[in-house]
Amino acid sequence: MAGRYDGVEITETQVPDGDGGLRTVRYLRRRPAPREPTLPPLALHRVVAGDRPDLLASRHLGDPTVWWRIADANRVLDPAELTATPGDVVVIPTPEL
């Protein structure tokens, strides 16, 4: 299964090392915004106390590590926003094949 940052380019830059020299720092370039889903949602989930993004991913998608798919489908950067407010509705995306 693909990860959230699969395909994001790794690049590097030079930064001062604090001793008058430079050191190389590698980093991921900005991740592009997720594309619009092409399939209808798998489910709509009403948040209750105790919900967490990983638990939603496990329950609905069968894998707690794909919480980021739910975050992307709901256009949130901070996954904690998904379950912060009981009563909110979270879109559970249909996995793209």
N, CA, C and O atoms as a GROMACS GRO file, in nm:
protein
  388
    1MET      N    1   0.085  -0.118   0.000
    1MET     CA    2   0.000   0.000   0.000
    1MET      C    3   0.090   0.124   0.000
    1MET      O    4   0.192   0.126   0.068
    2ALA      N    5   0.053   0.223  -0.073
    2ALA     CA    6   0.132   0.345  -0.083
    2ALA      C    7   0.125   0.425   0.046
    2ALA      O    8   0.023   0.424   0.116
    3GLY      N    9   0.233   0.493   0.076
    3GLY     CA   10   0.238   0.581   0.192
    3GLY      C   11   0.204   0.724   0.154
    3GLY      O   12   0.198   0.758   0.036
    4ARG      N   13   0.182   0.805   0.254
    4ARG     CA   14   0.141   0.944   0.232
    4ARG      C   15   0.245   1.024   0.154
    4ARG      O   16   0.209   1.117   0.081
    5TYR      N   17   0.372   0.990   0.169
    5TYR     CA   18   0.477   1.067   0.103
    5TYR      C   19   0.544   0.992  -0.010
    5TYR      O   20   0.650   1.035  -0.058
    6ASP      N   21   0.487   0.881  -0.055
    6ASP     CA   22   0.542   0.810  -0.171
    6ASP      C   23   0.540   0.904  -0.291
    6ASP      O   24   0.440   0.971  -0.318
    7GLY      N   25   0.650   0.907  -0.362
    7GLY     CA   26   0.658   0.988  -0.482
    7GLY      C   27   0.698   1.134  -0.458
    7GLY      O   28   0.718   1.208  -0.554
    8VAL      N   29   0.709   1.176  -0.331
    8VAL     CA   30   0.751   1.312  -0.303
    8VAL      C   31   0.903   1.317  -0.313
    8VAL      O   32   0.973   1.236  -0.254
    9GLU      N   33   0.952   1.413  -0.390
    9GLU     CA   34   1.095   1.424  -0.416
    9GLU      C   35   1.174   1.458  -0.290
    9GLU      O   36   1.132   1.541  -0.210
   10ILE      N   37   1.290   1.392  -0.274
   10ILE     CA   38   1.384   1.425  -0.167
   10ILE      C   39   1.488   1.518  -0.227
   10ILE      O   40   1.541   1.492  -0.335
   11THR      N   41   1.517   1.624  -0.157
   11THR     CA   42   1.618   1.719  -0.204
   11THR      C   43   1.709   1.753  -0.088
   11THR      O   44   1.690   1.703   0.023
   12GLU      N   45   1.808   1.837  -0.111
   12GLU     CA   46   1.899   1.874  -0.003
   12GLU      C   47   1.942   2.019  -0.017
   12GLU      O   48   1.932   2.079  -0.124
   13THR      N   49   1.988   2.072   0.094
   13THR     CA   50   2.038   2.209   0.098
   13THR      C   51   2.156   2.214   0.194
   13THR      O   52   2.176   2.123   0.274
   14GLN      N   53   2.233   2.320   0.186
   14GLN     CA   54   2.345   2.342   0.275
   14GLN      C   55   2.304   2.444   0.381
   14GLN      O   56   2.245   2.547   0.348
   15VAL      N   57   2.336   2.416   0.506
   15VAL     CA   58   2.306   2.508   0.616
   15VAL      C   59   2.431   2.523   0.702
   15VAL      O   60   2.515   2.433   0.707
   16PRO      N   61   2.445   2.637   0.770
   16PRO     CA   62   2.560   2.655   0.859
   16PRO      C   63   2.558   2.548   0.968
   16PRO      O   64   2.453   2.512   1.020
   17ASP      N   65   2.678   2.499   1.002
   17ASP     CA   66   2.687   2.394   1.104
   17ASP      C   67   2.717   2.448   1.243
   17ASP      O   68   2.725   2.371   1.339
   18GLY      N   69   2.733   2.581   1.256
   18GLY     CA   70   2.761   2.641   1.386
   18GLY      C   71   2.909   2.653   1.417
   18GLY      O   72   2.947   2.717   1.515
   19ASP      N   73   2.994   2.591   1.335
   19ASP     CA   74   3.139   2.597   1.353
   19ASP      C   75   3.207   2.665   1.236
   19ASP      O   76   3.327   2.649   1.217
   20GLY      N   77   3.133   2.742   1.159
   20GLY     CA   78   3.189   2.811   1.045
   20GLY      C   79   3.183   2.732   0.915
   20GLY      O   80   3.222   2.782   0.810
   21GLY      N   81   3.137   2.611   0.922
   21GLY     CA   82   3.126   2.529   0.802
   21GLY      C   83   2.982   2.511   0.760
   21GLY      O   84   2.892   2.580   0.808
   22LEU      N   85   2.962   2.418   0.670
   22LEU     CA   86   2.828   2.387   0.621
   22LEU      C   87   2.800   2.239   0.640
   22LEU      O   88   2.892   2.157   0.641
   23ARG      N   89   2.676   2.208   0.654
   23ARG     CA   90   2.636   2.067   0.654
   23ARG      C   91   2.518   2.051   0.559
   23ARG      O   92   2.442   2.145   0.536
   24THR      N   93   2.505   1.934   0.507
   24THR     CA   94   2.398   1.903   0.413
   24THR      C   95   2.278   1.849   0.489
   24THR      O   96   2.290   1.759   0.572
   25VAL      N   97   2.162   1.904   0.459
   25VAL     CA   98   2.036   1.858   0.518
   25VAL      C   99   1.948   1.809   0.405
   25VAL      O  100   1.923   1.882   0.309
   26ARG      N  101   1.901   1.686   0.417
   26ARG     CA  102   1.806   1.630   0.320
   26ARG      C  103   1.665   1.648   0.373
   26ARG      O  104   1.640   1.636   0.493
   27TYR      N  105   1.572   1.676   0.281
   27TYR     CA  106   1.433   1.694   0.323
   27TYR      C  107   1.340   1.660   0.207
   27TYR      O  108   1.382   1.654   0.091
   28LEU      N  109   1.215   1.637   0.242
   28LEU     CA  110   1.112   1.612   0.140
   28LEU      C  111   1.059   1.745   0.089
   28LEU      O  112   1.034   1.836   0.168
   29ARG      N  113   1.042   1.754  -0.040
   29ARG     CA  114   0.977   1.873  -0.097
   29ARG      C  115   0.832   1.874  -0.050
   29ARG      O  116   0.782   1.776   0.004
   30ARG      N  117   0.767   1.986  -0.072
   30ARG     CA  118   0.626   1.998  -0.032
   30ARG      C  119   0.542   1.891  -0.101
   30ARG      O  120   0.556   1.868  -0.221
   31ARG      N  121   0.458   1.829  -0.025
   31ARG     CA  122   0.368   1.727  -0.078
   31ARG      C  123   0.254   1.796  -0.153
   31ARG      O  124   0.191   1.887  -0.099
   32PRO      N  125   0.226   1.754  -0.275
   32PRO     CA  126   0.116   1.818  -0.348
   32PRO      C  127  -0.018   1.787  -0.282
   32PRO      O  128  -0.035   1.685  -0.215
   33ALA      N  129  -0.112   1.877  -0.302
   33ALA     CA  130  -0.247   1.855  -0.249
   33ALA      C  131  -0.304   1.728  -0.309
   33ALA      O  132  -0.283   1.700  -0.427
   34PRO      N  133  -0.377   1.650  -0.228
   34PRO     CA  134  -0.436   1.527  -0.282
   34PRO      C  135  -0.538   1.559  -0.391
   34PRO      O  136  -0.605   1.662  -0.387
   35ARG      N  137  -0.546   1.470  -0.487
   35ARG     CA  138  -0.642   1.493  -0.595
   35ARG      C  139  -0.784   1.461  -0.547
   35ARG      O  140  -0.804   1.391  -0.448
   36GLU      N  141  -0.878   1.514  -0.618
   36GLU     CA  142  -1.018   1.491  -0.585
   36GLU      C  143  -1.048   1.342  -0.600
   36GLU      O  144  -1.003   1.279  -0.696
   37PRO      N  145  -1.124   1.284  -0.508
   37PRO     CA  146  -1.157   1.142  -0.521
   37PRO      C  147  -1.240   1.117  -0.646
   37PRO      O  148  -1.321   1.200  -0.687
   38THR      N  149  -1.220   1.001  -0.705
   38THR     CA  150  -1.297   0.964  -0.824
   38THR      C  151  -1.410   0.868  -0.789
   38THR      O  152  -1.497   0.842  -0.872
   39LEU      N  153  -1.408   0.816  -0.669
   39LEU     CA  154  -1.513   0.723  -0.624
   39LEU      C  155  -1.594   0.787  -0.512
   39LEU      O  156  -1.544   0.874  -0.441
   40PRO      N  157  -1.719   0.746  -0.496
   40PRO     CA  158  -1.799   0.800  -0.386
   40PRO      C  159  -1.740   0.754  -0.252
   40PRO      O  160  -1.668   0.654  -0.248
   41PRO      N  161  -1.770   0.825  -0.143
   41PRO     CA  162  -1.718   0.784  -0.012
   41PRO      C  163  -1.762   0.643   0.024
   41PRO      O  164  -1.870   0.598  -0.012
   42LEU      N  165  -1.676   0.575   0.097
   42LEU     CA  166  -1.708   0.443   0.149
   42LEU      C  167  -1.812   0.456   0.260
   42LEU      O  168  -1.905   0.375   0.271
   43ALA      N  169  -1.794   0.561   0.345
   43ALA     CA  170  -1.885   0.580   0.458
   43ALA      C  171  -1.874   0.724   0.507
   43ALA      O  172  -1.780   0.796   0.475
   44LEU      N  173  -1.972   0.762   0.585
   44LEU     CA  174  -1.967   0.885   0.663
   44LEU      C  175  -1.969   0.842   0.809
   44LEU      O  176  -2.054   0.763   0.849
   45HIS      N  177  -1.877   0.894   0.887
   45HIS     CA  178  -1.864   0.853   1.027
   45HIS      C  179  -1.889   0.973   1.117
   45HIS      O  180  -1.824   1.077   1.102
   46ARG      N  181  -1.983   0.960   1.210
   46ARG     CA  182  -2.009   1.067   1.307
   46ARG      C  183  -1.916   1.044   1.426
   46ARG      O  184  -1.918   0.938   1.489
   47VAL      N  185  -1.835   1.144   1.456
   47VAL     CA  186  -1.733   1.135   1.561
   47VAL      C  187  -1.798   1.122   1.698
   47VAL      O  188  -1.893   1.194   1.730
   48VAL      N  189  -1.744   1.029   1.778
   48VAL     CA  190  -1.784   1.013   1.918
   48VAL      C  191  -1.659   1.024   2.003
   48VAL      O  192  -1.547   1.009   1.954
   49ALA      N  193  -1.678   1.051   2.132
   49ALA     CA  194  -1.565   1.062   2.224
   49ALA      C  195  -1.482   0.934   2.217
   49ALA      O  196  -1.537   0.823   2.215
   50GLY      N  197  -1.352   0.949   2.213
   50GLY     CA  198  -1.262   0.834   2.207
   50GLY      C  199  -1.218   0.796   2.067
   50GLY      O  200  -1.126   0.716   2.051
   51ASP      N  201  -1.283   0.853   1.965
   51ASP     CA  202  -1.239   0.825   1.828
   51ASP      C  203  -1.101   0.884   1.805
   51ASP      O  204  -1.066   0.989   1.859
   52ARG      N  205  -1.023   0.814   1.723
   52ARG     CA  206  -0.891   0.862   1.679
   52ARG      C  207  -0.878   0.828   1.532
   52ARG      O  208  -0.940   0.733   1.485
   53PRO      N  209  -0.798   0.905   1.459
   53PRO     CA  210  -0.782   0.877   1.316
   53PRO      C  211  -0.736   0.735   1.287
   53PRO      O  212  -0.785   0.673   1.192
   54ASP      N  213  -0.642   0.682   1.365
   54ASP     CA  214  -0.594   0.546   1.340
   54ASP      C  215  -0.702   0.443   1.366
   54ASP      O  216  -0.708   0.340   1.298
   55LEU      N  217  -0.787   0.469   1.464
   55LEU     CA  218  -0.896   0.376   1.493
   55LEU      C  219  -1.001   0.378   1.382
   55LEU      O  220  -1.057   0.274   1.346
   56LEU      N  221  -1.029   0.497   1.327
   56LEU     CA  222  -1.122   0.505   1.214
   56LEU      C  223  -1.067   0.430   1.094
   56LEU      O  224  -1.140   0.357   1.026
   57ALA      N  225  -0.937   0.448   1.067
   57ALA     CA  226  -0.875   0.379   0.954
   57ALA      C  227  -0.879   0.228   0.973
   57ALA      O  228  -0.906   0.154   0.878
   58SER      N  229  -0.853   0.184   1.093
   58SER     CA  230  -0.857   0.040   1.120
   58SER      C  231  -0.998  -0.015   1.102
   58SER      O  232  -1.018  -0.119   1.039
   59ARG      N  233  -1.096   0.056   1.158
   59ARG     CA  234  -1.235   0.010   1.154
   59ARG      C  235  -1.291   0.009   1.012
   59ARG      O  236  -1.355  -0.088   0.970
   60HIS      N  237  -1.267   0.115   0.937
   60HIS     CA  238  -1.331   0.129   0.806
   60HIS      C  239  -1.245   0.080   0.689
   60HIS      O  240  -1.298   0.033   0.589
   61LEU      N  241  -1.112   0.093   0.703
   61LEU     CA  242  -1.024   0.059   0.591
   61LEU      C  243  -0.938  -0.064   0.618
   61LEU      O  244  -0.867  -0.112   0.530
   62GLY      N  245  -0.945  -0.116   0.742
   62GLY     CA  246  -0.873  -0.239   0.775
   62GLY      C  247  -0.725  -0.221   0.803
   62GLY      O  248  -0.652  -0.320   0.814
   63ASP      N  249  -0.678  -0.096   0.815
   63ASP     CA  250  -0.535  -0.072   0.838
   63ASP      C  251  -0.519   0.061   0.911
   63ASP      O  252  -0.548   0.166   0.854
   64PRO      N  253  -0.472   0.059   1.036
   64PRO     CA  254  -0.460   0.184   1.111
   64PRO      C  255  -0.356   0.280   1.055
   64PRO      O  256  -0.359   0.399   1.087
   65THR      N  257  -0.264   0.231   0.972
   65THR     CA  258  -0.158   0.318   0.921
   65THR      C  259  -0.203   0.403   0.803
   65THR      O  260  -0.126   0.488   0.756
   66VAL      N  261  -0.323   0.384   0.754
   66VAL     CA  262  -0.371   0.465   0.641
   66VAL      C  263  -0.466   0.577   0.685
   66VAL      O  264  -0.550   0.622   0.608
   67TRP      N  265  -0.450   0.620   0.810
   67TRP     CA  266  -0.528   0.733   0.862
   67TRP      C  267  -0.514   0.855   0.772
   67TRP      O  268  -0.606   0.937   0.762
   68TRP      N  269  -0.399   0.868   0.705
   68TRP     CA  270  -0.372   0.984   0.620
   68TRP      C  271  -0.468   0.990   0.501
   68TRP      O  272  -0.495   1.098   0.449
   69ARG      N  273  -0.520   0.874   0.457
   69ARG     CA  274  -0.618   0.876   0.348
   69ARG      C  275  -0.746   0.947   0.393
   69ARG      O  276  -0.809   1.020   0.316
   70ILE      N  277  -0.783   0.925   0.518
   70ILE     CA  278  -0.902   0.990   0.574
   70ILE      C  279  -0.874   1.140   0.590
   70ILE      O  280  -0.960   1.223   0.560
   71ALA      N  281  -0.754   1.174   0.637
   71ALA     CA  282  -0.717   1.315   0.651
   71ALA      C  283  -0.722   1.385   0.516
   71ALA      O  284  -0.775   1.495   0.504
   72ASP      N  285  -0.667   1.321   0.414
   72ASP     CA  286  -0.668   1.380   0.279
   72ASP      C  287  -0.811   1.398   0.228
   72ASP      O  288  -0.843   1.501   0.169
   73ALA      N  289  -0.896   1.299   0.250
   73ALA     CA  290  -1.035   1.306   0.201
   73ALA      C  291  -1.113   1.419   0.267
   73ALA      O  292  -1.210   1.470   0.211
   74ASN      N  293  -1.070   1.456   0.388
   74ASN     CA  294  -1.138   1.562   0.462
   74ASN      C  295  -1.062   1.694   0.459
   74ASN      O  296  -1.099   1.790   0.527
   75ARG      N  297  -0.955   1.698   0.378
   75ARG     CA  298  -0.876   1.819   0.358
   75ARG      C  299  -0.824   1.878   0.489
   75ARG      O  300  -0.833   1.999   0.510
   76VAL      N  301  -0.769   1.795   0.578
   76VAL     CA  302  -0.708   1.844   0.701
   76VAL      C  303  -0.559   1.809   0.700
   76VAL      O  304  -0.520   1.702   0.654
   77LEU      N  305  -0.478   1.900   0.752
   77LEU     CA  306  -0.335   1.875   0.765
   77LEU      C  307  -0.304   1.807   0.898
   77LEU      O  308  -0.219   1.718   0.904
   78ASP      N  309  -0.374   1.848   1.004
   78ASP     CA  310  -0.353   1.791   1.136
   78ASP      C  311  -0.458   1.682   1.157
   78ASP      O  312  -0.576   1.712   1.169
   79PRO      N  313  -0.415   1.555   1.163
   79PRO     CA  314  -0.513   1.447   1.175
   79PRO      C  315  -0.598   1.455   1.302
   79PRO      O  316  -0.708   1.401   1.306
   80ALA      N  317  -0.548   1.521   1.406
   80ALA     CA  318  -0.626   1.535   1.529
   80ALA      C  319  -0.755   1.612   1.505
   80ALA      O  320  -0.853   1.594   1.578
   81GLU      N  321  -0.756   1.698   1.402
   81GLU     CA  322  -0.878   1.774   1.370
   81GLU      C  323  -0.994   1.682   1.331
   81GLU      O  324  -1.110   1.718   1.350
   82LEU      N  325  -0.962   1.566   1.278
   82LEU     CA  326  -1.067   1.474   1.231
   82LEU      C  327  -1.162   1.434   1.344
   82LEU      O  328  -1.282   1.423   1.323
   83THR      N  329  -1.107   1.411   1.462
   83THR     CA  330  -1.186   1.355   1.572
   83THR      C  331  -1.192   1.446   1.693
   83THR      O  332  -1.228   1.402   1.802
   84ALA      N  333  -1.158   1.573   1.675
   84ALA     CA  334  -1.153   1.666   1.788
   84ALA      C  335  -1.290   1.703   1.842
   84ALA      O  336  -1.305   1.731   1.961
   85THR      N  337  -1.391   1.702   1.755
   85THR     CA  338  -1.523   1.750   1.796
   85THR      C  339  -1.628   1.641   1.779
   85THR      O  340  -1.667   1.610   1.666
   86PRO      N  341  -1.674   1.581   1.891
   86PRO     CA  342  -1.782   1.483   1.879
   86PRO      C  343  -1.903   1.543   1.807
   86PRO      O  344  -1.941   1.658   1.831
   87GLY      N  345  -1.960   1.462   1.720
   87GLY     CA  346  -2.074   1.508   1.640
   87GLY      C  347  -2.036   1.546   1.498
   87GLY      O  348  -2.119   1.542   1.408
   88ASP      N  349  -1.909   1.584   1.478
   88ASP     CA  350  -1.864   1.613   1.341
   88ASP      C  351  -1.875   1.489   1.255
   88ASP      O  352  -1.867   1.377   1.305
   89VAL      N  353  -1.892   1.508   1.125
   89VAL     CA  354  -1.900   1.397   1.031
   89VAL      C  355  -1.769   1.391   0.952
   89VAL      O  356  -1.723   1.491   0.897
   90VAL      N  357  -1.710   1.273   0.949
   90VAL     CA  358  -1.583   1.248   0.879
   90VAL      C  359  -1.613   1.161   0.757
   90VAL      O  360  -1.680   1.058   0.767
   91VAL      N  361  -1.561   1.203   0.642
   91VAL     CA  362  -1.575   1.124   0.519
   91VAL      C  363  -1.470   1.013   0.521
   91VAL      O  364  -1.352   1.040   0.541
   92ILE      N  365  -1.514   0.890   0.502
   92ILE     CA  366  -1.424   0.776   0.489
   92ILE      C  367  -1.415   0.746   0.339
   92ILE      O  368  -1.514   0.707   0.277
   93PRO      N  369  -1.294   0.766   0.280
   93PRO     CA  370  -1.283   0.748   0.135
   93PRO      C  371  -1.283   0.602   0.093
   93PRO      O  372  -1.237   0.515   0.167
   94THR      N  373  -1.334   0.577  -0.023
   94THR     CA  374  -1.321   0.445  -0.084
   94THR      C  375  -1.178   0.434  -0.134
   94THR      O  376  -1.132   0.523  -0.207
   95PRO      N  377  -1.107   0.328  -0.098
   95PRO     CA  378  -0.967   0.315  -0.145
   95PRO      C  379  -0.963   0.311  -0.298
   95PRO      O  380  -1.037   0.236  -0.361
   96GLU      N  381  -0.874   0.391  -0.354
   96GLU     CA  382  -0.853   0.390  -0.500
   96GLU      C  383  -0.768   0.269  -0.533
   96GLU      O  384  -0.668   0.244  -0.466
   97LEU      N  385  -0.805   0.195  -0.633
   97LEU     CA  386  -0.728   0.076  -0.670
   97LEU      C  387  -0.627   0.107  -0.774
   97LEU      O  388  -0.554   0.018  -0.818
   0.00000   0.00000   0.00000
